[in-house]
Amino acid sequence: MTDIPAYDAFAPFYDAVNGEPVERIRQILALITHYRPDATSVLELGCGTGAVLAGLGSGFRLAGIDQSAGMLAVAERRLPGASLHLGDITNFALAETFDVVICVFDTLNHVITLDGWRAVFARAAQHLVDGGLLVFDCNTVGRLEELGSMAPWVHDFDGHTLIMSVNFDQPPLAFFDLRIFESLGGGTFREHQEVIVEQAVELLTVRELLDSDFELLELCDDDGQRATDTSARAIVSARRRPRSVVEKP
Ligand SMILES: C[S@@+](CC[C@H](N)C(=O)[O-])C[C@H]1O[C@@H](n2cnc3c(N)ncnc32)[C@H](O)[C@@H]1O
């Protein structure tokens, strides 16, 4: 069994397990087209293996940040033209701003304090142009409760097996136990384990945390309906408020 930082053990298998994020990319492109059609640059917080950035196409200047060197190594192979950074989404500073910042596939839930969420929103605001678009999604409280009550998920892929079980006995934290049994051939396997922790945050709190720097544009579920704390997922679009202008005397 390996003992390396979160997502580094998972990185070589991540794309095969999750497949192409076609629907996620479609949703993001639709929101950009609707709210920021003139956008030419996108920064992804928690870009992982770069599958989402790659799917947005070559019409954007692309950048990403992730704290897993293993995930970022896959992204670097996939996106040679993008600017990719190893770092923490709660505490980073790049020397450029963007028209759009995205943070998707539950990445925000991985930040396990409310101060951390506040810091992510502040970093996003710092890296957005005035009027820039923030798009993020999160697992709702209801979804993490549901996952915590389900039997382990067993998934076979490329001859390997993933077993994932979720424990939500200590809300607001959900513990995802992931075990990958990598087939080495001849009936032998190497086991990789990750424990990924996600925080459940009520949508009212999400709105309050956003309010200082962002105007909420929409808060939807996967079907485009208004998201609630029992929706499977909440997808949030928000516009960066203009920076205050210091008036000349
Ligand atoms: C579920 S994956 C999503 C990856 C990608 N956004 C996608 O849609 O496929 C979550 C990613 O967030 C990264 N991550 C989690 N917490 C982070 C943090 N505080 N700073 C930087 N990256 C973080 C993980 O390393 C992982 O690559």
PDBQT file of the ligand as one rigid body, heavy atoms in Angstrom, charges set to zero:
ROOT
HETATM    1  C1  LIG A 301     -12.261  15.906  -7.650  1.00  0.00    +0.000 C 
HETATM    2  S1  LIG A 301     -10.769  16.511  -8.289  1.00  0.00    +0.000 S 
HETATM    3  C2  LIG A 301     -11.372  17.585  -9.592  1.00  0.00    +0.000 C 
HETATM    4  C3  LIG A 301     -10.352  17.829 -10.667  1.00  0.00    +0.000 C 
HETATM    5  C4  LIG A 301     -10.882  18.627 -11.866  1.00  0.00    +0.000 C 
HETATM    6  N1  LIG A 301     -11.423  19.898 -11.448  1.00  0.00    +0.000 N 
HETATM    7  C5  LIG A 301     -11.935  17.842 -12.638  1.00  0.00    +0.000 C 
HETATM    8  O1  LIG A 301     -13.048  18.359 -12.813  1.00  0.00    +0.000 OA
HETATM    9  O2  LIG A 301     -11.643  16.726 -13.077  1.00  0.00    +0.000 OA
HETATM   10  C6  LIG A 301     -10.274  17.673  -7.032  1.00  0.00    +0.000 C 
HETATM   11  C7  LIG A 301      -8.909  18.295  -7.317  1.00  0.00    +0.000 C 
HETATM   12  O3  LIG A 301      -8.740  19.390  -6.420  1.00  0.00    +0.000 OA
HETATM   13  C8  LIG A 301      -7.421  19.375  -5.937  1.00  0.00    +0.000 C 
HETATM   14  N2  LIG A 301      -7.426  20.092  -4.640  1.00  0.00    +0.000 N 
HETATM   15  C9  LIG A 301      -8.147  19.783  -3.533  1.00  0.00    +0.000 A 
HETATM   16  N3  LIG A 301      -7.902  20.693  -2.573  1.00  0.00    +0.000 NA
HETATM   17  C10 LIG A 301      -7.017  21.573  -3.076  1.00  0.00    +0.000 A 
HETATM   18  C11 LIG A 301      -6.356  22.732  -2.555  1.00  0.00    +0.000 A 
HETATM   19  N4  LIG A 301      -6.598  23.191  -1.302  1.00  0.00    +0.000 N 
HETATM   20  N5  LIG A 301      -5.499  23.396  -3.353  1.00  0.00    +0.000 NA
HETATM   21  C12 LIG A 301      -5.245  22.961  -4.617  1.00  0.00    +0.000 A 
HETATM   22  N6  LIG A 301      -5.835  21.867  -5.164  1.00  0.00    +0.000 NA
HETATM   23  C13 LIG A 301      -6.707  21.187  -4.397  1.00  0.00    +0.000 A 
HETATM   24  C14 LIG A 301      -7.049  17.904  -5.837  1.00  0.00    +0.000 C 
HETATM   25  O4  LIG A 301      -5.643  17.714  -5.822  1.00  0.00    +0.000 OA
HETATM   26  C15 LIG A 301      -7.727  17.352  -7.091  1.00  0.00    +0.000 C 
HETATM   27  O5  LIG A 301      -6.869  17.385  -8.198  1.00  0.00    +0.000 OA
ENDROOT
TORSDOF 0
